[in-house]
Amino acid sequence: MKITLLKFLTLLLLLSGCTKENQQKITADLIIKNGTIIDLSDTGKNNNDLKNKAILIRSDTIFDIIDAGKIPENQGNVIDAAGKYIIPGLTDGFAVINNQSYANAFLFMGITDVIGVESERRGKFYHNSNPSPNIHMLREVGEEPVSDQSVIDTIAKHAKNGAEILLIMYGIKPDQVKLAQKEAKKYQMGTIGELGFTSYKEGMDIGVDAFVHTTRYSLDIAPDSLAKKVAAHPFSNDLGSAKWRYYNLLTELDSTNQALNKHAVNLGKSGSFLQPTFALLYLDMPFSKNPWKEKISKIINANDINRPADKKTGKHNYPPEELKAYQKLALQQLMIEKTYYKHGAKYLSGSATDVWGSMPGISLHQELEVLHRIGLSNREVLAASTSNFNKAYGFKFGKIKKGFKANILILDQNPLTNLENLKKDKQLILNGKNIDIESLLQIQ
């Protein structure tokens, strides 16, 4: 018995020595230890938060997550996040960067990845920002009717030029959407539908990864004849246009409308994600906050923004009739999306910056606010801006997980309690590097 006890005590001393003096330094460029790693898996339905862990980063990638107790006390390159909250960097899934100020604004607001768009209203995408969020360019096919061969050739050209997302647009028909989906997946591109001559139900059945803009992917509610007219002229601001006749139809719905609920059921059952881009109408919502009061707005030039908010009121200076129409549509958008969410719709965050007063970085947080207002829990909202992008497109970012990009926010306060905590004191890790947040307020 004495020998057994002696052996036991000896073993205990050896183990104690291994966990203290004899610990081996860990090879890592950066270690983030302690803190609460918030679980954002399964579209925010899970809540298995991790504590007392250490995130090990090599270069720009998370290469392991281990017990924090395994980190020696004299280990270098360690951020101690005790008492803080750790989530992946946020993603804006539909936005432009026109200049360095825009890039700084995205980063200042915690956005480490942007799905980049450019257009006549948004202008050219600026690719020379430094520092910059990671850019994943989106390119279009089918803005107008085209041949099958043109669909194939266009997608091949986009893939060759590095596009990661294909926007399938109004002008192509169901067989061509199916062709576009197949070609995009051949090049490992994600797909977004902004459809017209193809119904969204057909797009769901084909397997399009996501749909963009509430006012676009609600088109299945309209009569087919009106939907086709909208597809032919989707961008008119004339209040008498087919687009506005369709918008007026949306404003006349109530939550019991049969066509609305049928479409909501289809969306909920599908594998496609929704990207409402609430920020396009945020300024016209009664609860909107003045975006010019955000700290980062001081480096943004209002002349760069399409139809910017008034700096004093934070509202649009539209002509009265147009303003009233947009305000009515904005309220109705909330009801429509509440119906979709109630039936199981899944969401991605995207601000549509910088159209209709939406602003870099700032408007992504407007988007998150409204996602919460339609019913998503704070955890589901965070998932919509992080892990859901992996689920939708297969991107290797948006998760605190081995093998994923080391884009990380370390928050002083819990975002599950209040989403506004995302904008408060934090540390930003971009591609494995600690970014000086305050330096982003200065443009050299």
MOJOKA-V415251 format. One line per field, one symbol per residue. psi: psi as a letter, one per 20 degrees, with the letter a starting at -180 (. if undefined). burial: I if it has 9 or more other C-alpha atoms within 8 Angstrom, else O. Layout:
psi = ???
burial = ???
//
This chain:
psi = ghgggghghggggghghhiehjqpqpoqhqpoqbroopokrlkjhqlmqprlrpopppcjqoiqprphiipqhjprlpookpjrpprqqqpojnrqoirhggggggghjjoippopqqrghhaqpojjqorqrppnqpqqpkhrprrghhgghghgggghjjqippooahiqrghhgggggggghhjkqrpppmrfipqhghgghhkphrqqogigjjhihqqhggghhghhmijpjpijrhghhgghghiiqriipggghghgggghirjqqqnhlhhhjgijqhjqqohiiqgiihjpphiipomrqphghjrqlqqgggggghhghghhhggghhggghjjqqqqppijplqkiqqpgghhhgghghghhiiprhghghhhjehhhghgijqlrjqnqpiqpmoqpophqoihgphhihiaprqpoolipopoghhiipp.
burial = OOOOOOOOOOOOOOOOIIIOOOIOOOOIIIIIIIIIIIIIIOIIIIOOOIOIIIIIIIOIIIIIIIIIOOIIOOIOOIOOIOOIIIIIIIIIIIIIIIOIIIIIIIIIIIIIIIIIIIOOOIIIIOOOIOOIIOOIIIIIIIIOOIOOOOIIOIIIOIIOOOIIIIIIIIIIOIOIIIIIIOIIIOOOIIIIIIIIIIIIIIIIOIIIIIIIIIOIIIIIOIOOOIIIIIIIIOOOOOOOIIIIIIIIIIIOIOIOOOOIIOIIIIIIOOIIIIIIIIIIIIIIIOOIOIIIOOOIIOIIOOOOIIOIIIOOOIIIOOOOOIIOOIIIIIIIIIIIIIIIIOIIIIIIIIIIIIIIIIIIIIIIOIIIIIIIOIIIOIIIIIIIIIIIIIOIIOOIIIIIOIIIIIIIIIIIIIIOOOIOIIOIOIIIIIIIOOOOIOOIIOOO
//
